[in-house]
Amino acid sequence: MLTIILSVAAAVHFVVLAATYRSQARYKNGMLFAVTLPDSAPDDGRIRSIQSTFKKRHTQACVGMAVFLVPFLLLYNSAAYQVIYFFAWFSVSFVVMPAPFRRAFRETLAVKREKEWFVGAKRVIQSDLRAAYLKNRRSAPVWLFAIPLAMALGLLLWGAGESSPFLTVASGSLVVTIVLLLVSLQARKAKAKVYSLNSDVNVSLNQAKRSRLSYMWLGLAVLENVHCALIGLLLSNENERMFGVWLTITLLFSAIPLAIVWYVYRGIARLERETLALDGQVVYTDDDEYWINGFTYHNPYDRSVFVPKRIGMGETVNTATLAGKLLVWIPIGIAVVVVIGVSFLLVRSEIVEPVLTVTPEHTIEIDYPMYSYEFNVTDIEELALVESLPSGRKTNGEGTNQVARGHFKLNELGQSRLYVFKAPPYIRIKLPDGYVFYNERDPQQTERLFEQLRKRVAE
């Protein structure tokens, strides 16, 4: 299942990156490779050569990343190293896939400067005071965010009575809701965009864009709370037969926000094209020098935090602002810490094995990082050597194709602690507050340990 989930994630990521950068080779909306050019520029021989070379390099990058993914599939029997390899592939893809585009951007910009193709005014930040005043007139009222906030608090109350993982999910829903609220508030402060010399057009387009985006952020906050509720139902599902159904519903539901974002931004772009085509007073500003590598905006003369992307849909941040720097580097820092932490835990699960020891004081100690446990021999109500594990779900621990360690909720048995390799036999220990399952990598060693425990219990 893990291999399937990661494979789907890798495929979607690969297709999105490949399609996004491939489309930059087409002259559209006055831009080619995120460089503003006059309408006659695509007919230039050097520009056509850059386009042709880019397509070859882009194809080579795509083929290389596809081949680079093959070892990931071959590691399906080692979940820890497979996940680490996935992280590595995912990180490298953000360098390799955009590389042909970055080179084409620099080459196109060099030709533009050499030919002195400048479109509109340079280093000019246009403003329309009327549009700036009326820009948020039709936006969604901020108080409507009380709805997703109430949903998030409800999930927290629900999660407080459930397992630790669900409480984490519920807390995540509140964090996501607050983040979307802050993004919505920041978007309202963004400078009104000047599309035309006609103030009515500027007011109309700014209001339409901000209205659609404000309701989009609100809708996403509601949907993400519903998504977290579905994850909660998945975690609390006791019926193993329904696990696949809930998992499928949860994964499919995650695609809805992406579809909404695509639909809203596509509608905004279409409205802008249609309105400006009829207006005839479009304002162009040549600010290519502020787009580092074509997709990073760094303009110290612009106080806007969010600006429309030149590549793909949506907004990007102005890294010349303090807020922009924080929005870029904080997520990167968190991602690095998470990846390193998860990788460490996965490698540890591969090289460190649980150790069960019976002390002279008749205490049984199971030593394993983060999930160590001990109990007295006299607490054992039942001891058995079994050939199978009951089905169930992980509540707090590690579960791969080879091992299961930590806290689990097993069907018919309830709360249990597992320290097992997924190969029989298993030592099953019944305690007053649950069950413990343990085995060694070597089946014969497991049998010898069971006999040792049986003798201690019989004393």
N, C-alpha and C positions, 0 to 999 in steps of 0.2 A: 504493500500500500504506500509506504514512504517513497519508494522508487517511482511509482506512478504519479504521486502528487508533485514531487520535485521535477519529474520529466515534463509534466504539463506546465509548471511554472517556468521552466527553462525554455520550452517551446514558445510560450506566449511572449516572454521577454525577448527572445531571439527575433521573432516575427515583427514585433513592434519596433525594435531598434532598426532592423533591416529595412522595413517599409518607410520609417520616418526619415532615415538618411538618404535612401534611394530617391525619394521624392524631391530632394533638394536639388537634383540635377535638372529639374524642369524650371524654366523661367515662368514665374507666376507672381502676380500682384507687384510687379516692378522689381522683383528680387530673384537672384540666382545664387545658390550657396550662401544664403542669408546676407548677400551684398546687394544694395540698391543699385540698379543699373538702368540706363535709358532703354527705350524699346528697341533701338537699333543694335544694342550690344550683343544679343545672342547670335547675330549674323557674323560677328567678328571671328576670324579663323582661329585666333589663340583661345578665345572663349570656347569654341567648339572642341578644340583639342583638350582643354581642361575637362570638359564634360565627358569626353570619350575616355580619358585616362582615369577619371574618377570612377566611372562605371566598372572598369577592369579592376581597380584597386578594391572597390567595394565588394565585388564578387569574390575576390581572393580572401578578403577579411571574413566574409560570411562562410565560405567553404572552410577556412581555417578554424573558425570558432565551432562549426558543426563537427569537424573531425576531433577537435579538442574535447568535445562532449562525450565521445565514445568511451573513454576510460571510466567516466561516471557510471555508465550503464553496466560496465563489467564489474563494478564494485558492489553490486546489489546484495552480495552475501556479507558485506561488512558495512553496516549502516553508519558507523562512526566516521570511517574514512570516506564514505560516499558523500555524507553531508559536508565534510570539510572540503572535499574536492568540488562540490557544488558551489560553496562559498568562493573558492578560488576562481572557478570558471566564471561565476557571476561578476566578480570584481574585475577580472581581466577583460571581460566583454565591454565594460564601460571605457576601456582604453583602446582596445583594438577596433571595435565597430565604428566609433566616431573618427578614428584616425584619418581615413581617406577624405572625409568631409572637412576636417580641420585643415588638411593640406590644400584641398580645393578652394576653401575660403581664403586662405592666405594668397594663393596664386591668383584668384579672381580679383582680390583687393589690390594686388600689385599691378595687374593690368589696368584696373580702373584708375589708379593714381597716375600711371604712365600715360594713359590716354586722356586724362583729365575729364573723366566722366563724373560730374557731380550733379546730384539730383536734389534740387531745393536748396535751402539755406543750411550752412554748417554752424555747429555750436550754438544753435538757437533753440531755446525752449519756449515754444509758443504757448499763449494763454488766451482764454476767453472768459472774462469775469462773469458773464451771464451764465455760461455753461457751468462754471465752477460753483455758482450759487445754487443752481437748480439741479445739479447732477444727481442728488440722492432723493429727489422728490417722490419718485415712484418705487423706491426700494422697500423691501419687506420690513415691517416694524421690528425693532430689536426685541421687544417683549415677547415675540413669538418663539424665541429661543427658550422660553420657560417650558415649552412642551418637551423638547428633547432633554432638557435638564431634569425635568420631573421624571421622565422615563429612565434616565441614567441613575437617579437616586433610588427609584423603585428597584432597578436591577441590583443596586448595592445592598438594599434591604433583603432582597431575595438571596443574594450571594452570601450574606452574613450567616445564613442558616445552612449553607451548602458546603461543599468541599473547598479547599484552598484554591485549586485551579479556577473554579468558577468565580470565586471572590476576586481573583486577579483579572478575569475577563470583565467582570462588572466594573472594577476600578478603571480598566482600560476604556470602557464605554464613556465614563465620566470625563476622562482625560481627552478623548477624541472630541467629545461634545464641546468642551471648553476651548480646545484648539480651533475648532471650526467657528466658534463664536468670535474668537480673537481675530481669525483670518477675515471674517465678515466685517468686523469693526474696522480693521486696518484697510480693507478694500474701500470702505466708505471715505476714508481720509485721502485716498490716492488722488493725485491731480487729475482734473478733467482733461481728456484728450481733445486736441484740436484737429478735427478732420477736414474742416473747410473754412473758407472765409465767410460763409453763411452761418451766423450764430444760431439760427433756428435748427439747422442740420446738426450742429454740435450738441445743442441741448437735447434734441430728439435721440441721437445715437448714444450719448452718455447715459441718459435716463433709461433707455431700453437695455443697454448692456448691464448697468448696475442693478436694475430691477431683476433681470434674469439671473444674474450671479447671486444676488442676495437670497432669492428663493431657492437657488440651487444649493447654497451652503446650508440653508435651513433644512431642505429636504434630505441632504446627505447626513446631517446630524440625526434626523429621525430614523433614516434607513440603517445607519450604523448601530443605533441602539437596538433595532429589530434584529440586525445581524448578530449582535452580542447575545440577545435572548435566544436565538437559534443555536448558537454555540453552547449556551447554558443547557438547553434541552438535550443537545448532543452529549454533553458531559454527564448529565443526570440520567441518560437513557439506560434502563436496566435490561431491556430486551435486546439480546445480541443480534437477532434477526433484523431489527429495525436500525441497527447502527449504520449500515450502508445507506439506508434511505435518508437518515438524518444527515449523514456526512455529505451525500450528494446535494441535498437541499441547501446546506450551509455553503458549500463551494459554489453552487450556481448562483446563490443570492449575492455572493461577493462580486459578481460580474455586473450587477445592476447599477451600482454607483459609477462604474467606469462608463457604462452605456449612457447614463444621464449626463456626465461631464462631456462626453463626446457630442451628444445631441445638443446641449446648450451652447457650447462654443461653436459648433458648426452652424447653428442658427444665428448666432451673433455675427459670424463672419459673412454669412449670406446676406443678412440685413445691411451690413456695412457696404458690401459690394453693390447691392441694388440701389441703396440710397445715394451713394457717391457717384454712381454711374449717371444718375439723373441730375445731380447737382452741378457738376462742371466747374466747381471752385475748390477743388481738392488742394490741401496744403501738404507739401512734401518737406521733410527734414532729413538731411543727409547726416546720419549719426553712426555710420559704420565703424568709426574708430573707437566707439564705446562698447562695441560687441566683441569681446575677447574670444577668439576662435569661433565666432559666429553664434555662440549660444549662451555666453556669460556676459551679462550687462553690467558695466562698471562706469558710471557717469557721475563724477563728483559735482557737476553743475545741475543735476536733477535730484530733487529731494524725494521723488516718488520711491516708495519701497517696492511696489509691484508694477511691472510693465508687461505688455503683451509679448509673448514669445515670438521669436522669428522662426523657430523650428518646433513643429508639433502644435498642440493646442494648449490653451490656458495662459497662465501668467508665470513670469519668472521674477526674481528679485534683483534689485539694484545693489550689487555688492559694495558700492561706494558708500552706502548708508550703514549706520551702526546696526539697525534692525536687519538689514539685508545680510550683513556678516554673521549675525547671530543665527538667522534662519538657515544659513548654509552650513556653518561649521558645527553648530550644536547637534543637528541630526547626524552629520558625518562622524562626530566624536562618539555619539551614542552607538551608531552602527558598528564602529571599530571595536568598542568595548564589548558589545554583545557578541560579535563574531569571534573575538578572541576568547571570551568567556565560554561560549558554547563549544568552541573547538577544544578548549582545555578539558571541559567536562566529558566530551565525547572520547577524546584520546585516553583520559583517565579510566573511563569505563572499559576500554579495551585492554589496558595494561595492568590495572589494579583489580584484584578479585576479592570478594568477601571472604573473611576468615572466621570460622566458628571455633570457639575455644571453650572447654569446660574447666572452670577454675577449681582449685581445692575447696573453695567455700561453697561448692555446688551451685555456682552461678554460670549460666550459659551466656557468653558474650559473642556477638556477631559484629565484627569490626569492618566497617566500610565507610568511606568519607561521606558525610552529610546524612547517612542513613544507618548509623551504628545503633545497635539495640542490645539490651541485656534483660534477662529474666531469670528467676530462680527455678531450679529443677522441680521443686515442689509445686510450682504453678502449672506444670504440664498436666492437662486433663486427658490428652490422647496423643499417642505417638504412632505414626504409620509410615510405611514406605510405599509410595504410590507411583503409578506409571503415567499419569496424566495430570495436567493442570486444569482446573475449572476455567471457563471463559470469564472475562470481565474487562475492566478498564482501569487505566492508570489514573490515580488521583494526585500523586506527587512522587515522582521518581523517574527512572530511566527504563524505557521499553524499546527494544530493537528486535530484529529477526533472530538474534542469537541469545540475548539476555533480557531479564526483567528484574529490576532492583528498586526497592523503595516501597511506597504505599500504593496498594491496589484495592479495588472493590470487586470481589469475585462473586459471580452468580452462585446463589445458594449458600455461600459461606460468609459474605459480607466483607467487612474491613479486614485486610490481610497485609502482611509484609512479605515481600518476595526477594529472595537472594539466589536466583537460579540461572543456570544455563538452560536454554530451551531444548533439553535432551534428557529423557528419563534415565534413572529413577529420581524421585523427589522425596525428601523427608518432609512430612507434614506434621506440624506441631500445633495442637489446639491449646490455646490459653484462655483465661477467663474473658479477655477483651478482644479476642480475634484469633487469627491463624498466622503461622509462620511457615513458609516454604523455603527449603534450602537444599542445595546440592553442590557437588564439586564437578569440575570439568571431567574428571575421570569417574565413570560409573562405579568401578570397584571401590574407589576411595569413598564414594557416597555410601555404599553398602557397609563398609567398615565403620564409618562414622555413625551410621544408624545403629549398628550393634553396640557401639560404645555408649550412645545415648540411652538405648533400651536398658542396658545394664545399670546405668546411673539412676534411671527412673525406678527400676525394680528394687533398688537398695532401700 
